[in-house]
Amino acid sequence: MRFPSHAMKLFVIGIAGLTASASPVWSAQAVLTGTVERVLTTDGRNFGGCMAFLSANPQNALPRCAWGWVSFSCSGDYTQPAFGFRMLDQAQLALAGGKFVQVHIDDTRLHDGYCFAYRIDVIR
């Protein structure tokens, strides 16, 4: 029986140490309440096709989210495009009417670093 070389032992110990010390990445969801300050649509190759800029910064709730904007995934990556555009419609309604919104976001589904908003409620 042949024993592993000294270099191989160090390699295995090093990998085991890195694996044991690596902190896990936890996914999270959050609810933001604020106003819609801006909306945008793109060709679908960037930002999931449509986004809203909120007064409540998503990054404050979920640090993995990029600053300010949330994506509704109008491109169809995380929801059906029709649902994404309906959420964009709600954001536009809130923007035009000066209404508050509650936006539910998920930091496991990102478009170019921006968190996916899977629900938006317009508040009277």
The first five atom37 places (N, CA, C, CB, O) and aatype in JSON, in Angstrom:
{
  "aatype": [12, 1, 13, 14, 15, 8, 0, 12, 11, 10, 13, 19, 9, 7, 9, 0, 7, 10, 16, 0, 15, 0, 15, 14, 19, 17, 15, 0, 5, 0, 19, 10, 16, 7, 16, 19, 6, 1, 19, 10, 16, 16, 3, 7, 1, 2, 13, 7, 7, 4, 12, 0, 13, 10, 15, 0, 2, 14, 5, 2, 0, 10, 14, 1, 4, 0, 17, 7, 17, 19, 15, 13, 15, 4, 15, 7, 3, 18, 16, 5, 14, 0, 13, 7, 13, 1, 12, 10, 3, 5, 0, 5, 10, 0, 10, 0, 7, 7, 11, 13, 19, 5, 19, 8, 9, 3, 3, 16, 1, 10, 8, 3, 7, 18, 4, 13, 0, 18, 1, 9, 3, 19, 9, 1],
  "atom_mask": [
    [1, 1, 1, 1, 1],
    [1, 1, 1, 1, 1],
    [1, 1, 1, 1, 1],
    [1, 1, 1, 1, 1],
    [1, 1, 1, 1, 1],
    [1, 1, 1, 1, 1],
    [1, 1, 1, 1, 1],
    [1, 1, 1, 1, 1],
    [1, 1, 1, 1, 1],
    [1, 1, 1, 1, 1],
    [1, 1, 1, 1, 1],
    [1, 1, 1, 1, 1],
    [1, 1, 1, 1, 1],
    [1, 1, 1, 0, 1],
    [1, 1, 1, 1, 1],
    [1, 1, 1, 1, 1],
    [1, 1, 1, 0, 1],
    [1, 1, 1, 1, 1],
    [1, 1, 1, 1, 1],
    [1, 1, 1, 1, 1],
    [1, 1, 1, 1, 1],
    [1, 1, 1, 1, 1],
    [1, 1, 1, 1, 1],
    [1, 1, 1, 1, 1],
    [1, 1, 1, 1, 1],
    [1, 1, 1, 1, 1],
    [1, 1, 1, 1, 1],
    [1, 1, 1, 1, 1],
    [1, 1, 1, 1, 1],
    [1, 1, 1, 1, 1],
    [1, 1, 1, 1, 1],
    [1, 1, 1, 1, 1],
    [1, 1, 1, 1, 1],
    [1, 1, 1, 0, 1],
    [1, 1, 1, 1, 1],
    [1, 1, 1, 1, 1],
    [1, 1, 1, 1, 1],
    [1, 1, 1, 1, 1],
    [1, 1, 1, 1, 1],
    [1, 1, 1, 1, 1],
    [1, 1, 1, 1, 1],
    [1, 1, 1, 1, 1],
    [1, 1, 1, 1, 1],
    [1, 1, 1, 0, 1],
    [1, 1, 1, 1, 1],
    [1, 1, 1, 1, 1],
    [1, 1, 1, 1, 1],
    [1, 1, 1, 0, 1],
    [1, 1, 1, 0, 1],
    [1, 1, 1, 1, 1],
    [1, 1, 1, 1, 1],
    [1, 1, 1, 1, 1],
    [1, 1, 1, 1, 1],
    [1, 1, 1, 1, 1],
    [1, 1, 1, 1, 1],
    [1, 1, 1, 1, 1],
    [1, 1, 1, 1, 1],
    [1, 1, 1, 1, 1],
    [1, 1, 1, 1, 1],
    [1, 1, 1, 1, 1],
    [1, 1, 1, 1, 1],
    [1, 1, 1, 1, 1],
    [1, 1, 1, 1, 1],
    [1, 1, 1, 1, 1],
    [1, 1, 1, 1, 1],
    [1, 1, 1, 1, 1],
    [1, 1, 1, 1, 1],
    [1, 1, 1, 0, 1],
    [1, 1, 1, 1, 1],
    [1, 1, 1, 1, 1],
    [1, 1, 1, 1, 1],
    [1, 1, 1, 1, 1],
    [1, 1, 1, 1, 1],
    [1, 1, 1, 1, 1],
    [1, 1, 1, 1, 1],
    [1, 1, 1, 0, 1],
    [1, 1, 1, 1, 1],
    [1, 1, 1, 1, 1],
    [1, 1, 1, 1, 1],
    [1, 1, 1, 1, 1],
    [1, 1, 1, 1, 1],
    [1, 1, 1, 1, 1],
    [1, 1, 1, 1, 1],
    [1, 1, 1, 0, 1],
    [1, 1, 1, 1, 1],
    [1, 1, 1, 1, 1],
    [1, 1, 1, 1, 1],
    [1, 1, 1, 1, 1],
    [1, 1, 1, 1, 1],
    [1, 1, 1, 1, 1],
    [1, 1, 1, 1, 1],
    [1, 1, 1, 1, 1],
    [1, 1, 1, 1, 1],
    [1, 1, 1, 1, 1],
    [1, 1, 1, 1, 1],
    [1, 1, 1, 1, 1],
    [1, 1, 1, 0, 1],
    [1, 1, 1, 0, 1],
    [1, 1, 1, 1, 1],
    [1, 1, 1, 1, 1],
    [1, 1, 1, 1, 1],
    [1, 1, 1, 1, 1],
    [1, 1, 1, 1, 1],
    [1, 1, 1, 1, 1],
    [1, 1, 1, 1, 1],
    [1, 1, 1, 1, 1],
    [1, 1, 1, 1, 1],
    [1, 1, 1, 1, 1],
    [1, 1, 1, 1, 1],
    [1, 1, 1, 1, 1],
    [1, 1, 1, 1, 1],
    [1, 1, 1, 1, 1],
    [1, 1, 1, 0, 1],
    [1, 1, 1, 1, 1],
    [1, 1, 1, 1, 1],
    [1, 1, 1, 1, 1],
    [1, 1, 1, 1, 1],
    [1, 1, 1, 1, 1],
    [1, 1, 1, 1, 1],
    [1, 1, 1, 1, 1],
    [1, 1, 1, 1, 1],
    [1, 1, 1, 1, 1],
    [1, 1, 1, 1, 1],
    [1, 1, 1, 1, 1]
  ],
  "atom_positions": [
    [[0.84, -1.17, 0.0], [0.0, 0.0, 0.0], [0.88, 1.23, 0.0], [-0.96, 0.0, 1.21], [1.84, 1.33, 0.77]],
    [[0.55, 2.18, -0.86], [1.35, 3.39, -1.01], [0.63, 4.56, -0.34], [1.61, 3.69, -2.5], [-0.57, 4.75, -0.55]],
    [[1.35, 5.33, 0.45], [0.78, 6.48, 1.13], [0.92, 7.72, 0.27], [1.45, 6.69, 2.49], [1.88, 7.83, -0.5]],
    [[-0.03, 8.68, 0.39], [0.05, 9.91, -0.4], [1.3, 10.7, -0.06], [-1.19, 10.77, -0.17], [1.81, 10.63, 1.06]],
    [[1.78, 11.43, -1.02], [2.97, 12.25, -0.82], [2.68, 13.37, 0.18], [3.45, 12.84, -2.15], [1.53, 13.68, 0.47]],
    [[3.74, 13.96, 0.69], [3.62, 15.05, 1.64], [2.86, 16.24, 1.01], [5.01, 15.49, 2.12], [2.02, 16.86, 1.66]],
    [[3.16, 16.54, -0.24], [2.49, 17.64, -0.94], [0.99, 17.37, -1.07], [3.11, 17.85, -2.34], [0.17, 18.27, -0.93]],
    [[0.64, 16.1, -1.35], [-0.77, 15.74, -1.48], [-1.49, 15.89, -0.14], [-0.91, 14.3, -2.01], [-2.63, 16.35, -0.1]],
    [[-0.84, 15.5, 0.95], [-1.43, 15.65, 2.28], [-1.69, 17.12, 2.57], [-0.51, 15.04, 3.35], [-2.76, 17.47, 3.07]],
    [[-0.72, 17.99, 2.27], [-0.9, 19.42, 2.51], [-2.04, 19.98, 1.66], [0.4, 20.17, 2.2], [-2.81, 20.83, 2.12]],
    [[-2.14, 19.52, 0.42], [-3.22, 19.96, -0.46], [-4.58, 19.59, 0.12], [-3.05, 19.34, -1.87], [-5.49, 20.42, 0.16]],
    [[-4.73, 18.35, 0.56], [-6.0, 17.88, 1.12], [-6.33, 18.65, 2.39], [-5.95, 16.37, 1.42], [-7.48, 19.04, 2.59]],
    [[-5.34, 18.87, 3.26], [-5.57, 19.63, 4.49], [-5.96, 21.07, 4.17], [-4.32, 19.59, 5.39], [-6.84, 21.63, 4.81]],
    [[-5.31, 21.67, 3.17], [-5.63, 23.04, 2.77], [-7.05, 23.16, 2.24], [0.0, 0.0, 0.0], [-7.76, 24.1, 2.6]],
    [[-7.46, 22.23, 1.4], [-8.83, 22.25, 0.87], [-9.84, 22.06, 1.98], [-9.02, 21.16, -0.21], [-10.86, 22.75, 2.02]],
    [[-9.57, 21.13, 2.89], [-10.47, 20.9, 4.02], [-10.59, 22.15, 4.88], [-9.99, 19.7, 4.87], [-11.68, 22.49, 5.34]],
    [[-9.48, 22.84, 5.1], [-9.5, 24.07, 5.89], [-10.29, 25.17, 5.22], [0.0, 0.0, 0.0], [-11.04, 25.89, 5.88]],
    [[-10.12, 25.32, 3.92], [-10.88, 26.34, 3.19], [-12.37, 26.04, 3.2], [-10.39, 26.44, 1.74], [-13.19, 26.94, 3.37]],
    [[-12.71, 24.79, 3.03], [-14.11, 24.4, 3.02], [-14.74, 24.63, 4.38], [-14.25, 22.94, 2.62], [-15.87, 25.12, 4.45]],
    [[-14.04, 24.3, 5.43], [-14.59, 24.46, 6.78], [-14.72, 25.92, 7.16], [-13.71, 23.74, 7.79], [-15.62, 26.28, 7.92]],
    [[-13.84, 26.78, 6.65], [-13.87, 28.19, 7.05], [-14.74, 29.05, 6.15], [-12.49, 28.74, 7.07], [-15.02, 30.2, 6.49]],
    [[-15.18, 28.52, 5.03], [-16.0, 29.31, 4.11], [-17.36, 29.56, 4.75], [-16.17, 28.59, 2.73], [-18.03, 28.63, 5.2]],
    [[-17.76, 30.82, 4.8], [-19.06, 31.13, 5.38], [-20.14, 30.86, 4.36], [-19.11, 32.6, 5.87], [-19.95, 31.13, 3.17]],
    [[-21.27, 30.32, 4.79], [-22.35, 30.02, 3.85], [-23.02, 31.3, 3.36], [-23.38, 29.1, 4.5], [-23.03, 32.31, 4.06]],
    [[-23.57, 31.25, 2.16], [-24.31, 32.36, 1.61], [-25.78, 32.08, 1.85], [-24.0, 32.56, 0.08], [-26.33, 31.1, 1.36]],
    [[-26.41, 32.94, 2.61], [-27.81, 32.76, 2.94], [-28.65, 33.61, 2.01], [-28.09, 33.14, 4.42], [-28.32, 34.76, 1.72]],
    [[-29.72, 33.04, 1.53], [-30.63, 33.82, 0.7], [-31.65, 34.48, 1.61], [-31.32, 32.94, -0.38], [-31.93, 34.0, 2.71]],
    [[-32.2, 35.56, 1.14], [-33.17, 36.28, 1.96], [-34.18, 36.99, 1.08], [-32.46, 37.27, 2.87], [-33.97, 37.23, -0.1]],
    [[-35.28, 37.31, 1.72], [-36.32, 38.11, 1.1], [-36.62, 39.27, 2.04], [-37.6, 37.26, 0.8], [-36.39, 39.17, 3.24]],
    [[-37.11, 40.34, 1.48], [-37.44, 41.51, 2.29], [-38.63, 42.24, 1.68], [-36.23, 42.46, 2.42], [-38.95, 42.05, 0.5]],
    [[-39.26, 43.06, 2.47], [-40.37, 43.9, 2.02], [-39.95, 45.35, 2.24], [-41.71, 43.57, 2.79], [-39.56, 45.74, 3.34]],
    [[-40.02, 46.14, 1.17], [-39.67, 47.56, 1.22], [-40.94, 48.38, 1.08], [-38.66, 47.93, 0.11], [-41.82, 48.05, 0.3]],
    [[-41.03, 49.45, 1.84], [-42.15, 50.38, 1.72], [-41.59, 51.76, 1.41], [-43.02, 50.41, 3.02], [-40.71, 52.25, 2.13]],
    [[-42.08, 52.36, 0.36], [-41.61, 53.68, -0.04], [-42.35, 54.15, -1.27], [0.0, 0.0, 0.0], [-43.46, 53.7, -1.55]],
    [[-41.73, 55.05, -2.0], [-42.33, 55.57, -3.22], [-41.47, 55.15, -4.41], [-42.47, 57.11, -3.17], [-40.29, 54.85, -4.27]],
    [[-42.09, 55.14, -5.58], [-41.38, 54.88, -6.83], [-40.91, 56.23, -7.34], [-42.3, 54.14, -7.88], [-41.71, 57.13, -7.56]],
    [[-39.61, 56.35, -7.54], [-39.02, 57.61, -7.97], [-38.78, 57.65, -9.48], [-37.71, 57.85, -7.25], [-38.84, 58.71, -10.1]],
    [[-38.52, 56.49, -10.07], [-38.25, 56.39, -11.51], [-38.61, 54.99, -11.97], [-36.76, 56.71, -11.85], [-38.62, 54.06, -11.17]],
    [[-38.89, 54.83, -13.25], [-39.04, 53.51, -13.88], [-38.23, 53.52, -15.16], [-40.56, 53.17, -14.16], [-37.98, 54.57, -15.75]],
    [[-37.83, 52.34, -15.6], [-37.14, 52.24, -16.88], [-37.47, 50.92, -17.55], [-35.62, 52.38, -16.7], [-37.8, 49.93, -16.9]],
    [[-37.37, 50.93, -18.86], [-37.47, 49.71, -19.65], [-36.26, 49.65, -20.56], [-38.81, 49.66, -20.48], [-35.74, 50.68, -21.0]],
    [[-35.81, 48.44, -20.84], [-34.66, 48.24, -21.72], [-35.02, 47.21, -22.78], [-33.4, 47.78, -20.92], [-36.16, 46.75, -22.85]],
    [[-34.05, 46.87, -23.59], [-34.25, 45.89, -24.66], [-34.39, 44.46, -24.14], [-33.11, 45.96, -25.64], [-34.61, 43.54, -24.93]],
    [[-34.26, 44.26, -22.84], [-34.4, 42.92, -22.27], [-33.08, 42.24, -22.01], [0.0, 0.0, 0.0], [-33.04, 41.25, -21.28]],
    [[-32.0, 42.74, -22.59], [-30.69, 42.12, -22.35], [-30.06, 42.65, -21.07], [-29.76, 42.38, -23.53], [-29.16, 42.02, -20.52]],
    [[-30.53, 43.79, -20.59], [-29.99, 44.39, -19.38], [-31.07, 44.58, -18.34], [-29.32, 45.73, -19.7], [-32.21, 44.91, -18.66]],
    [[-30.7, 44.37, -17.09], [-31.54, 44.68, -15.94], [-32.86, 43.92, -15.92], [-31.81, 46.14, -15.9], [-33.77, 44.3, -15.18]],
    [[-33.0, 42.87, -16.69], [-34.24, 42.11, -16.72], [-35.33, 42.77, -17.55], [0.0, 0.0, 0.0], [-36.48, 42.32, -17.53]],
    [[-34.99, 43.82, -18.27], [-35.95, 44.44, -19.18], [-36.71, 45.61, -18.61], [0.0, 0.0, 0.0], [-37.11, 46.5, -19.36]],
    [[-36.94, 45.64, -17.3], [-37.66, 46.77, -16.7], [-37.34, 46.84, -15.22], [-39.19, 46.63, -16.91], [-37.12, 45.82, -14.56]],
    [[-37.33, 48.06, -14.69], [-36.95, 48.27, -13.31], [-37.69, 49.47, -12.72], [-35.44, 48.47, -13.19], [-38.29, 50.27, -13.44]],
    [[-37.62, 49.56, -11.39], [-38.12, 50.73, -10.68], [-37.08, 51.16, -9.66], [-39.49, 50.44, -9.99], [-36.45, 50.33, -9.01]],
    [[-36.91, 52.48, -9.52], [-36.04, 53.04, -8.51], [-36.92, 53.44, -7.34], [-35.21, 54.27, -9.06], [-37.89, 54.2, -7.5]],
    [[-36.6, 52.94, -6.17], [-37.43, 53.15, -4.99], [-36.79, 54.12, -4.0], [-37.7, 51.82, -4.3], [-35.56, 54.23, -3.94]],
    [[-37.63, 54.82, -3.24], [-37.11, 55.68, -2.18], [-36.53, 54.85, -1.04], [-38.21, 56.61, -1.66], [-35.64, 55.31, -0.33]],
    [[-37.02, 53.64, -0.87], [-36.48, 52.71, 0.12], [-35.4, 51.87, -0.57], [-37.63, 51.78, 0.73], [-35.7, 51.08, -1.46]],
    [[-34.16, 52.05, -0.16], [-33.03, 51.41, -0.82], [-33.01, 49.9, -0.55], [-31.72, 52.05, -0.36], [-32.89, 49.49, 0.61]],
    [[-33.11, 49.06, -1.59], [-33.07, 47.61, -1.39], [-31.79, 47.13, -0.71], [-33.23, 46.91, -2.72], [-31.81, 46.14, 0.03]],
    [[-30.7, 47.82, -0.95], [-29.42, 47.4, -0.38], [-29.4, 47.53, 1.14], [-28.29, 48.23, -0.97], [-28.66, 46.8, 1.8]],
    [[-30.2, 48.42, 1.7], [-30.29, 48.53, 3.16], [-30.95, 47.3, 3.77], [-31.07, 49.77, 3.55], [-30.6, 46.9, 4.88]],
    [[-31.88, 46.7, 3.05], [-32.57, 45.51, 3.55], [-31.8, 44.24, 3.23], [-33.97, 45.42, 2.94], [-31.69, 43.34, 4.08]],
    [[-31.26, 44.16, 2.03], [-30.52, 42.98, 1.58], [-29.22, 43.45, 0.93], [-31.37, 42.12, 0.59], [-29.24, 43.91, -0.21]],
    [[-28.09, 43.33, 1.62], [-26.83, 43.85, 1.1], [-26.39, 43.27, -0.25], [-25.77, 43.59, 2.09], [-25.59, 43.9, -0.94]],
    [[-26.89, 42.1, -0.63], [-26.53, 41.54, -1.94], [-27.19, 42.28, -3.09], [-26.9, 40.07, -2.01], [-26.76, 42.15, -4.24]],
    [[-28.22, 43.06, -2.8], [-28.91, 43.83, -3.83], [-28.1, 45.07, -4.18], [-30.34, 44.23, -3.37], [-27.47, 45.67, -3.32]],
    [[-28.13, 45.43, -5.46], [-27.5, 46.68, -5.88], [-28.34, 47.85, -5.38], [-27.35, 46.72, -7.43], [-29.49, 47.69, -4.98]],
    [[-27.75, 49.01, -5.42], [-28.33, 50.2, -4.83], [-29.54, 50.73, -5.61], [-27.3, 51.27, -4.73], [-29.47, 50.89, -6.83]],
    [[-30.63, 51.0, -4.92], [-31.73, 51.79, -5.42], [-32.8, 51.14, -6.28], [0.0, 0.0, 0.0], [-33.99, 51.37, -6.07]],
    [[-32.4, 50.32, -7.23], [-33.33, 49.78, -8.22], [-33.73, 48.34, -7.89], [-32.71, 49.83, -9.61], [-32.98, 47.62, -7.23]],
    [[-34.91, 47.95, -8.36], [-35.34, 46.55, -8.34], [-35.79, 46.18, -9.75], [-36.5, 46.3, -7.29], [-36.28, 47.03, -10.5]],
    [[-35.63, 44.93, -10.1], [-36.03, 44.45, -11.43], [-37.32, 43.66, -11.33], [-34.91, 43.58, -12.06], [-37.53, 42.9, -10.38]],
    [[-38.2, 43.85, -12.31], [-39.43, 43.07, -12.39], [-39.31, 41.89, -13.35], [-40.59, 43.96, -12.82], [-40.27, 41.16, -13.56]],
    [[-38.15, 41.71, -13.94], [-37.85, 40.58, -14.83], [-38.83, 40.5, -16.0], [-37.88, 39.27, -14.05], [-39.38, 39.44, -16.29]],
    [[-39.03, 41.63, -16.67], [-39.88, 41.64, -17.86], [-39.3, 40.78, -18.98], [-40.06, 43.08, -18.36], [-40.0, 40.43, -19.93]],
    [[-38.03, 40.43, -18.86], [-37.37, 39.55, -19.83], [-37.88, 38.12, -19.73], [-35.86, 39.58, -19.63], [-37.7, 37.33, -20.66]],
    [[-38.51, 37.78, -18.62], [-39.04, 36.43, -18.44], [-38.09, 35.46, -17.76], [0.0, 0.0, 0.0], [-38.38, 34.27, -17.71]],
    [[-36.98, 35.94, -17.25], [-36.03, 35.05, -16.59], [-36.58, 34.48, -15.28], [-34.74, 35.77, -16.32], [-36.38, 33.3, -14.99]],
    [[-37.26, 35.3, -14.48], [-37.72, 34.86, -13.16], [-39.23, 34.82, -13.02], [-37.16, 35.77, -12.11], [-39.74, 34.34, -12.01]],
    [[-39.94, 35.31, -14.0], [-41.4, 35.25, -14.02], [-41.82, 35.34, -15.48], [-42.05, 36.39, -13.15], [-41.0, 35.62, -16.35]],
    [[-43.08, 35.12, -15.74], [-43.55, 35.28, -17.11], [-43.48, 36.76, -17.48], [-45.0, 34.73, -17.27], [-43.78, 37.62, -16.65]],
    [[-43.08, 37.08, -18.71], [-42.96, 38.5, -19.09], [-44.22, 39.3, -18.82], [-42.61, 38.61, -20.56], [-44.14, 40.46, -18.42]],
    [[-45.39, 38.72, -19.03], [-46.63, 39.45, -18.79], [-46.75, 39.86, -17.33], [-47.84, 38.6, -19.19], [-47.22, 40.96, -17.04]],
    [[-46.32, 39.0, -16.4], [-46.37, 39.35, -14.98], [-45.37, 40.46, -14.66], [-46.08, 38.1, -14.11], [-45.67, 41.36, -13.89]],
    [[-44.18, 40.39, -15.26], [-43.19, 41.45, -15.06], [-43.72, 42.8, -15.52], [0.0, 0.0, 0.0], [-43.56, 43.81, -14.83]],
    [[-44.36, 42.82, -16.7], [-44.9, 44.08, -17.2], [-46.08, 44.56, -16.36], [-45.32, 43.93, -18.66], [-46.29, 45.77, -16.23]],
    [[-46.85, 43.64, -15.8], [-47.94, 44.06, -14.9], [-47.38, 44.72, -13.65], [-48.82, 42.86, -14.52], [-47.94, 45.71, -13.16]],
    [[-46.28, 44.19, -13.13], [-45.66, 44.81, -11.96], [-45.09, 46.18, -12.33], [-44.55, 43.91, -11.39], [-45.18, 47.12, -11.54]],
    [[-44.52, 46.3, -13.53], [-44.05, 47.6, -14.0], [-45.21, 48.58, -14.12], [-43.33, 47.45, -15.36], [-45.08, 49.75, -13.76]],
    [[-46.36, 48.1, -14.61], [-47.55, 48.95, -14.69], [-47.93, 49.49, -13.31], [-48.73, 48.16, -15.29], [-48.27, 50.66, -13.17]],
    [[-47.87, 48.62, -12.3], [-48.21, 49.05, -10.94], [-47.21, 50.1, -10.44], [-48.23, 47.84, -9.99], [-47.6, 51.05, -9.77]],
    [[-45.93, 49.92, -10.77], [-44.92, 50.9, -10.38], [-45.19, 52.24, -11.07], [-43.49, 50.39, -10.74], [-45.05, 53.29, -10.45]],
    [[-45.58, 52.21, -12.34], [-45.89, 53.43, -13.07], [-47.13, 54.11, -12.48], [-46.1, 53.13, -14.56], [-47.18, 55.33, -12.38]],
    [[-48.13, 53.31, -12.09], [-49.33, 53.85, -11.46], [-48.96, 54.58, -10.16], [-50.34, 52.71, -11.17], [-49.43, 55.68, -9.91]],
    [[-48.12, 53.95, -9.36], [-47.7, 54.57, -8.1], [-46.89, 55.83, -8.35], [-46.89, 53.57, -7.27], [-47.04, 56.82, -7.63]],
    [[-46.02, 55.8, -9.35], [-45.21, 56.98, -9.69], [-46.11, 58.14, -10.13], [-44.19, 56.65, -10.81], [-45.96, 59.26, -9.65]],
    [[-47.04, 57.86, -11.02], [-47.92, 58.9, -11.55], [-48.85, 59.45, -10.47], [-48.74, 58.37, -12.71], [-49.15, 60.64, -10.45]],
    [[-49.29, 58.58, -9.58], [-50.24, 59.0, -8.55], [-49.61, 59.43, -7.24], [0.0, 0.0, 0.0], [-50.31, 59.84, -6.32]],
    [[-48.29, 59.34, -7.15], [-47.62, 59.71, -5.91], [-47.96, 58.8, -4.75], [0.0, 0.0, 0.0], [-47.97, 59.23, -3.6]],
    [[-48.24, 57.55, -5.05], [-48.65, 56.58, -4.03], [-47.46, 55.83, -3.45], [-49.65, 55.59, -4.61], [-46.41, 55.73, -4.08]],
    [[-47.64, 55.32, -2.26], [-46.65, 54.43, -1.66], [-46.82, 53.03, -2.21], [-46.76, 54.44, -0.12], [-47.9, 52.64, -2.65]],
    [[-45.74, 52.27, -2.17], [-45.77, 50.86, -2.58], [-45.1, 50.01, -1.52], [-45.09, 50.66, -3.96], [-44.25, 50.48, -0.76]],
    [[-45.48, 48.76, -1.48], [-44.75, 47.73, -0.77], [-44.21, 46.79, -1.83], [-45.64, 46.97, 0.3], [-44.97, 46.25, -2.64]],
    [[-42.9, 46.59, -1.83], [-42.25, 45.76, -2.84], [-41.54, 44.61, -2.13], [-41.25, 46.59, -3.7], [-40.74, 44.82, -1.22]],
    [[-41.85, 43.4, -2.55], [-41.24, 42.19, -2.0], [-40.08, 41.8, -2.92], [-42.28, 41.02, -1.85], [-40.27, 41.6, -4.12]],
    [[-38.89, 41.68, -2.34], [-37.71, 41.39, -3.14], [-37.01, 40.12, -2.66], [-36.74, 42.57, -3.1], [-37.18, 39.68, -1.53]],
    [[-36.21, 39.56, -3.56], [-35.49, 38.32, -3.33], [-34.05, 38.51, -3.8], [-36.18, 37.11, -4.06], [-33.82, 38.9, -4.95]],
    [[-33.08, 38.23, -2.92], [-31.69, 38.43, -3.32], [-31.03, 37.2, -3.95], [-30.89, 38.86, -2.13], [-29.82, 37.21, -4.2]],
    [[-31.8, 36.16, -4.19], [-31.24, 34.99, -4.89], [-31.45, 35.09, -6.39], [-31.87, 33.7, -4.37], [-30.8, 34.38, -7.16]],
    [[-32.35, 35.96, -6.82], [-32.62, 36.15, -8.24], [-32.23, 37.58, -8.59], [-34.14, 35.87, -8.59], [-32.91, 38.54, -8.23]],
    [[-31.11, 37.7, -9.29], [-30.54, 39.01, -9.6], [-30.46, 39.23, -11.11], [-29.16, 39.14, -8.98], [-30.2, 38.31, -11.88]],
    [[-30.68, 40.47, -11.51], [-30.43, 40.92, -12.88], [-29.34, 41.97, -12.81], [-31.75, 41.49, -13.57], [-29.58, 43.08, -12.32]],
    [[-28.16, 41.64, -13.28], [-27.03, 42.57, -13.26], [-26.8, 43.14, -11.85], [-27.27, 43.71, -14.26], [-26.43, 44.31, -11.7]],
    [[-27.02, 42.32, -10.84], [-26.82, 42.72, -9.46], [-28.04, 43.31, -8.78], [0.0, 0.0, 0.0], [-28.03, 43.52, -7.57]],
    [[-29.09, 43.58, -9.54], [-30.31, 44.16, -8.97], [-31.28, 43.05, -8.59], [-30.96, 45.14, -9.97], [-31.51, 42.12, -9.37]],
    [[-31.84, 43.15, -7.4], [-32.73, 42.11, -6.89], [-34.06, 42.1, -7.66], [-32.99, 42.33, -5.4], [-34.55, 43.12, -8.14]],
    [[-34.6, 40.9, -7.74], [-35.88, 40.68, -8.39], [-37.01, 41.02, -7.43], [-36.01, 39.21, -8.89], [-37.02, 40.56, -6.28]],
    [[-37.96, 41.81, -7.88], [-39.16, 42.13, -7.12], [-40.27, 41.2, -7.62], [-39.57, 43.65, -7.26], [-40.69, 41.31, -8.77]],
    [[-40.73, 40.31, -6.77], [-41.74, 39.34, -7.18], [-43.15, 39.75, -6.81], [-41.43, 38.0, -6.56], [-44.11, 39.05, -7.13]],
    [[-43.29, 40.89, -6.14], [-44.62, 41.4, -5.79], [-44.52, 42.9, -5.54], [-45.19, 40.67, -4.53], [-43.53, 43.38, -4.98]],
    [[-45.55, 43.63, -5.97], [-45.64, 45.06, -5.68], [-47.08, 45.38, -5.35], [-45.12, 45.93, -6.88], [-48.0, 45.03, -6.1]],
    [[-47.27, 46.06, -4.23], [-48.61, 46.49, -3.78], [-48.63, 48.01, -3.79], [-48.97, 45.91, -2.35], [-47.74, 48.65, -3.21]],
    [[-49.63, 48.59, -4.43], [-49.82, 50.03, -4.4], [-50.72, 50.35, -3.21], [-50.44, 50.57, -5.76], [-51.78, 49.75, -3.04]],
    [[-50.27, 51.27, -2.38], [-50.98, 51.59, -1.14], [-51.67, 52.94, -1.28], [-50.01, 51.61, 0.08], [-51.07, 53.91, -1.74]],
    [[-52.91, 52.99, -0.89], [-53.67, 54.23, -0.98], [-53.18, 55.26, -0.03], [-55.11, 53.99, -0.72], [-53.72, 56.36, 0.02]]
  ]
}
